[in-house]
Amino acid sequence: MDGPCPIRGGDVARILVADDDVDIRELVEFKLSTLGHEIVAVSDGVAAVEACRANRPDLAVLDVMMPGLSGLEAIREIRAEPSLADLPVILLTARAQESDVETGFDSGADDYITKPFSPRELASRVQALLSRDQ
């Protein structure tokens, strides 16, 4: 790897990562921070929605299966907020059946990545969504 990729002319993107699995959360956090992004990591859907409301990120990566508020419920709450309605969201989940993917997109996800996933693929999808949103 040649170092951090330039984001929006060198700006750092703030990315919210929500996953109740600490290993997955730390992997995503590590991979995206090596690209130069600022990461806000939380362990559940309620904290994800609160973090988005408190300080809107540039992108959110949400696990689908979390205690309390699932990623699907969290994305619906995020989409219901006018100030967050256009926030790019990637759902990260072990649920890979076509109906699960369809439900994810119907909930408002911009992308859907199934576990196990390649950290490099996650990074490229994050970059694609961030550059699309410029």
C-alpha positions as CSV (number, residue, x, y, z in Angstrom):
1,M,0.0,0.0,0.0
2,D,1.3,3.5,-0.9
3,G,0.0,5.3,2.1
4,P,-3.3,7.1,2.6
5,C,-5.5,7.7,-0.4
6,P,-6.4,11.3,-0.9
7,I,-10.0,11.9,0.1
8,R,-11.8,15.0,-1.3
9,G,-8.6,16.8,-2.1
10,G,-6.9,15.6,1.1
11,D,-9.8,16.0,3.5
12,V,-10.3,13.3,6.1
13,A,-13.7,11.6,6.0
14,R,-15.4,10.9,9.3
15,I,-16.8,7.4,9.2
16,L,-19.1,5.8,11.8
17,V,-18.6,2.1,12.3
18,A,-21.2,0.2,14.3
19,D,-20.7,-3.5,15.1
20,D,-21.3,-5.5,18.3
21,D,-18.4,-7.8,17.4
22,V,-15.3,-6.1,18.8
23,D,-13.0,-8.0,16.4
24,I,-14.9,-7.0,13.3
25,R,-15.3,-3.4,14.6
26,E,-11.6,-3.1,15.3
27,L,-10.7,-4.6,11.9
28,V,-12.9,-2.1,10.0
29,E,-11.6,0.7,12.2
30,F,-8.0,-0.3,11.6
31,K,-8.4,-0.7,7.8
32,L,-10.3,2.6,7.3
33,S,-8.0,4.6,9.6
34,T,-4.9,3.4,7.6
35,L,-6.6,5.2,4.6
36,G,-6.5,8.4,6.7
37,H,-10.1,8.5,7.8
38,E,-11.3,9.5,11.2
39,I,-13.3,6.6,12.7
40,V,-16.1,6.8,15.3
41,A,-16.7,3.3,16.6
42,V,-19.8,2.2,18.5
43,S,-21.2,-1.2,19.5
44,D,-24.9,-1.0,18.8
45,G,-27.6,0.6,16.6
46,V,-28.8,3.1,19.3
47,A,-25.3,4.5,19.7
48,A,-24.9,4.6,15.9
49,V,-28.0,6.8,15.5
50,E,-27.1,9.0,18.5
51,A,-23.5,9.4,17.0
52,C,-24.9,10.4,13.6
53,R,-27.3,13.0,15.2
54,A,-24.6,14.4,17.4
55,N,-21.9,14.8,14.7
56,R,-22.9,13.8,11.2
57,P,-20.3,11.5,9.7
58,D,-19.5,11.4,6.0
59,L,-20.4,7.7,5.8
60,A,-21.7,5.0,8.1
61,V,-20.8,1.3,8.2
62,L,-23.5,-0.6,10.1
63,D,-23.7,-4.3,11.1
64,V,-27.2,-5.6,10.5
65,M,-27.4,-7.9,13.6
66,M,-26.9,-5.8,16.7
67,P,-28.6,-5.9,20.1
68,G,-31.2,-3.2,20.9
69,L,-31.5,-1.5,17.5
70,S,-30.5,-3.6,14.5
71,G,-28.6,-2.0,11.6
72,L,-31.8,-2.1,9.5
73,E,-33.7,-0.2,12.2
74,A,-30.9,2.2,12.7
75,I,-30.7,3.0,8.9
76,R,-34.5,3.6,8.9
77,E,-34.1,6.1,11.8
78,I,-31.1,7.8,10.0
79,R,-33.1,8.1,6.8
80,A,-36.1,9.6,8.7
81,E,-33.9,12.5,9.9
82,P,-33.8,15.3,7.3
83,S,-30.2,16.2,8.1
84,L,-29.1,12.6,7.7
85,A,-31.4,11.4,4.9
86,D,-28.6,11.4,2.3
87,L,-25.9,9.9,4.5
88,P,-24.1,7.1,2.6
89,V,-24.6,3.8,4.5
90,I,-22.9,0.5,4.0
91,L,-24.5,-2.5,5.7
92,L,-22.1,-5.2,6.9
93,T,-23.6,-8.6,7.6
94,A,-23.3,-12.3,7.7
95,R,-26.8,-12.6,6.2
96,A,-26.1,-13.2,2.5
97,Q,-29.3,-14.5,1.1
98,E,-30.8,-12.6,-1.8
99,S,-33.9,-11.7,0.4
100,D,-31.5,-10.3,3.1
101,V,-29.7,-8.2,0.5
102,E,-33.0,-6.9,-0.9
103,T,-34.2,-6.0,2.6
104,G,-31.0,-4.1,3.2
105,F,-31.3,-2.0,0.1
106,D,-35.1,-1.5,0.8
107,S,-34.1,-0.1,4.2
108,G,-32.0,2.6,2.5
109,A,-28.5,1.1,2.3
110,D,-26.2,2.4,-0.4
111,D,-24.1,-0.8,-0.4
112,Y,-24.2,-4.2,1.3
113,I,-21.1,-6.3,2.2
114,T,-21.4,-9.8,3.5
115,K,-19.1,-11.4,6.1
116,P,-16.5,-12.7,5.9
117,F,-15.3,-9.8,3.8
118,S,-12.1,-8.6,2.4
119,P,-10.8,-5.5,4.2
120,R,-9.5,-4.3,0.8
121,E,-12.9,-4.7,-0.8
122,L,-14.5,-2.8,2.1
123,A,-12.0,0.0,1.7
124,S,-12.6,0.3,-2.1
125,R,-16.4,0.4,-1.5
126,V,-16.0,3.1,1.1
127,Q,-13.8,5.1,-1.3
128,A,-16.3,4.7,-4.1
129,L,-19.2,6.0,-1.9
130,L,-17.2,8.9,-0.6
131,S,-16.1,10.0,-4.1
132,R,-19.6,9.6,-5.4
133,D,-20.8,11.9,-2.7
134,Q,-18.5,14.8,-3.4
